[in-house]
Amino acid sequence: MEIVVRAVVVFAFLWLLTRVVGRSTLGELTTFELLLFVTMGDLVQQAVTQQDYSLTAGLLAVSVFAVLTVALSWTTWRFPRTRPVLQGTPLVLVRDGEPVLEALRSERLSLDELLAAARQQGVRGFAEIDLAVLEVNGRLSFFRRSGAPGDGAGATEPPPAGT
């Protein structure tokens, strides 16, 4: 029973830690964050099992983590009001072509990093962006302004033959 209690405490700590560290996806982690998350596995094992290397202890600890993960998922599905607390809320980073500096600062995201992400999606600059949103899963969504290059509006090509 002690392993279950320890697993619950460590799970809660890890959940809180990942919420505090930020919304970065794995490909966007800093070197320090990557090292932190990689070494977390061994530290968690030691904290949960107290060096108990038995198969039972390992399976029990992993099972508790799995059950808690499913429970959090079910809770956010069943009780939508818990979503902002458990998962977070999308955050607007650019509105009408203007960066929301306070939002960028709170997420520790520089203008250069935001522009790099925009360029990867074919956006050349802030002037083309109607809205940029940092989703709860750490991905960036960019919505182009009407008439911006690449949005399909104002295309000058004729329609395909036969239509």
Secondary structure, 3 states (H helix, E strand, C coil): CHHHHHHHHHHHHHHHHHHHHCCCCHHHCCHHHHHHHHHHHHHHHHHHHCCCCCHHHHHHHHHHHHHHHHHHHHHHHHCHHHHHHHCCCCEEEEECCEECHHHHHHCCCCHHHHHHHHHHCCCCCHHHEEEEEECCCCCEEEEECCCCCCCCCCCCCCCCCCC
